Amino acid sequence: MKCPSCGSLDSKVIDSRLTDEGSSIRRRRECTKCAKRFTTYETIEMTPIMVIKKSGNRQTFSPQKLKNGILKACEKRPVPMYKIDKLIEDIEKHIANQLDAEVTSKLIGDLVMEGLKDIDDVAYVRFAAVHRQFKDISTWLSEIEEVLKAKGNNK
């Protein structure tokens, strides 16, 4: 780390501690040449994840946009916020663990559907209708029958 006083590249760490948020490390350093002390912060560099839309366009992954879509599907349903937040957190972890800079909107939608299936059937079908672009009532009915069949197997 370059000393801000003399420009020397040689310094030693005197003290390290997490910041209040826990998202970075504060390091107190001392220059070995001029003995001046200075503080540095070390943070994880996050590369933005790009979402490849069906049209081929790319946009930055937005947890807030994801949350808005899930909230819309759960509207007027008895789904607690903590379950929605947990689902979003799980999806973010899944995407980050892929170690890929790009992810398809289809994968994100599939992950949301997988999570909603365990949370609320109606929210699941609502989200599926948009994600899979249901064209007619028979598509709705077949999806509802699949949900009922899965529920019957779980009892």
C-alpha positions as CSV (number, residue, x, y, z in Angstrom):
1,M,0.0,0.0,0.0
2,K,1.5,3.3,-1.0
3,C,2.1,5.8,1.8
4,P,0.1,9.0,1.3
5,S,2.9,11.1,2.9
6,C,6.2,9.9,1.3
7,G,4.9,7.5,-1.5
8,S,6.8,4.5,-0.2
9,L,5.3,1.1,-1.0
10,D,6.4,-0.5,2.2
11,S,4.1,-0.4,5.2
12,K,3.0,-2.6,8.0
13,V,-0.4,-3.3,9.4
14,I,-0.8,-2.2,13.0
15,D,-4.5,-3.0,13.6
16,S,-7.3,-4.6,11.6
17,R,-11.0,-4.7,12.5
18,L,-14.4,-5.1,10.8
19,T,-16.4,-2.0,10.0
20,D,-19.7,-1.6,11.8
21,E,-21.6,-3.1,8.8
22,G,-19.1,-6.0,8.5
23,S,-18.8,-5.4,4.8
24,S,-15.2,-4.2,4.9
25,I,-12.1,-4.4,7.0
26,R,-10.5,-1.2,8.4
27,R,-6.7,-1.5,8.5
28,R,-4.4,0.9,10.4
29,R,-1.0,1.0,8.7
30,E,2.4,2.5,9.4
31,C,4.9,3.5,6.7
32,T,8.2,1.8,7.4
33,K,10.1,4.7,5.8
34,C,8.6,7.9,7.3
35,A,6.6,6.3,10.2
36,K,3.4,8.1,9.3
37,R,0.2,6.3,10.0
38,F,-2.8,6.0,7.7
39,T,-6.0,4.0,7.4
40,T,-7.1,1.8,4.5
41,Y,-10.3,-0.1,3.9
42,E,-10.5,-3.5,2.2
43,T,-13.8,-4.6,0.6
44,I,-14.9,-7.4,-1.6
45,E,-15.0,-6.4,-5.3
46,M,-18.4,-7.5,-6.6
47,T,-18.6,-7.8,-10.4
48,P,-22.2,-6.9,-11.5
49,I,-24.2,-9.8,-12.7
50,M,-25.9,-9.2,-16.0
51,V,-29.3,-10.7,-16.8
52,I,-29.8,-11.8,-20.4
53,K,-33.4,-11.1,-21.2
54,K,-35.6,-13.1,-23.7
55,S,-35.0,-10.4,-26.3
56,G,-31.3,-10.8,-26.0
57,N,-30.9,-7.5,-24.2
58,R,-28.7,-7.4,-21.1
59,Q,-29.3,-5.4,-17.9
60,T,-27.8,-5.4,-14.4
61,F,-29.3,-7.9,-11.9
62,S,-31.6,-6.0,-9.5
63,P,-32.7,-7.7,-6.3
64,Q,-35.3,-4.9,-6.0
65,K,-36.8,-5.7,-9.4
66,L,-36.9,-9.4,-8.4
67,K,-38.6,-8.4,-5.2
68,N,-41.2,-6.3,-7.0
69,G,-42.1,-9.3,-9.3
70,I,-42.5,-11.6,-6.3
71,L,-44.5,-9.1,-4.4
72,K,-46.9,-8.7,-7.3
73,A,-47.4,-12.5,-7.4
74,C,-48.0,-12.6,-3.7
75,E,-50.3,-9.6,-3.7
76,K,-53.4,-10.1,-1.3
77,R,-51.9,-13.5,-0.2
78,P,-51.0,-14.4,3.3
79,V,-47.3,-14.6,2.6
80,P,-45.1,-13.1,5.3
81,M,-42.3,-10.7,4.2
82,Y,-39.6,-12.7,5.8
83,K,-40.4,-15.6,3.4
84,I,-40.1,-13.3,0.4
85,D,-36.8,-11.9,1.7
86,K,-35.5,-15.4,2.3
87,L,-36.4,-16.5,-1.2
88,I,-34.7,-13.4,-2.7
89,E,-31.6,-14.1,-0.6
90,D,-31.5,-17.8,-1.7
91,I,-31.8,-16.8,-5.4
92,E,-29.0,-14.2,-5.0
93,K,-26.8,-16.8,-3.4
94,H,-27.6,-19.3,-6.1
95,I,-26.7,-16.8,-8.8
96,A,-23.5,-15.7,-7.1
97,N,-22.4,-19.3,-6.5
98,Q,-22.6,-20.0,-10.3
99,L,-19.5,-17.8,-10.6
100,D,-20.8,-16.5,-13.9
101,A,-21.0,-12.9,-14.9
102,E,-24.3,-13.5,-16.9
103,V,-27.5,-15.3,-16.1
104,T,-30.6,-15.8,-18.1
105,S,-33.9,-14.3,-17.0
106,K,-35.4,-17.8,-17.6
107,L,-33.1,-19.2,-14.9
108,I,-34.1,-16.5,-12.4
109,G,-37.8,-17.0,-13.2
110,D,-37.4,-20.8,-12.7
111,L,-35.7,-20.2,-9.3
112,V,-38.6,-17.9,-8.3
113,M,-41.2,-20.5,-9.3
114,E,-39.3,-23.2,-7.4
115,G,-39.3,-21.1,-4.3
116,L,-42.9,-19.9,-4.6
117,K,-44.1,-23.5,-5.1
118,D,-43.2,-24.1,-1.4
119,I,-44.5,-20.7,-0.2
120,D,-47.9,-20.2,-1.8
121,D,-49.7,-22.1,-4.6
122,V,-51.7,-19.1,-5.9
123,A,-48.6,-16.9,-6.0
124,Y,-46.8,-19.7,-7.8
125,V,-49.5,-19.9,-10.5
126,R,-49.6,-16.1,-10.9
127,F,-45.9,-15.9,-11.4
128,A,-45.8,-18.9,-13.7
129,A,-48.5,-17.3,-15.9
130,V,-46.3,-14.3,-16.5
131,H,-42.9,-16.2,-16.6
132,R,-44.2,-18.9,-19.0
133,Q,-46.4,-16.5,-20.8
134,F,-49.6,-18.5,-20.6
135,K,-51.6,-18.0,-23.8
136,D,-55.0,-19.4,-22.8
137,I,-57.1,-20.9,-20.0
138,S,-56.1,-24.5,-20.8
139,T,-52.5,-23.6,-20.0
140,W,-53.7,-22.2,-16.6
141,L,-55.7,-25.3,-15.9
142,S,-52.9,-27.7,-16.7
143,E,-50.6,-25.7,-14.4
144,I,-53.2,-25.8,-11.6
145,E,-53.7,-29.5,-12.1
146,E,-49.9,-30.0,-11.8
147,V,-50.0,-28.1,-8.5
148,L,-52.9,-30.1,-7.2
149,K,-51.2,-33.4,-8.3
150,A,-48.0,-32.4,-6.5
151,K,-50.0,-31.5,-3.3
152,G,-51.8,-34.9,-3.5
153,N,-48.5,-36.7,-3.6
154,N,-47.2,-34.7,-0.6
155,K,-50.1,-35.7,1.7
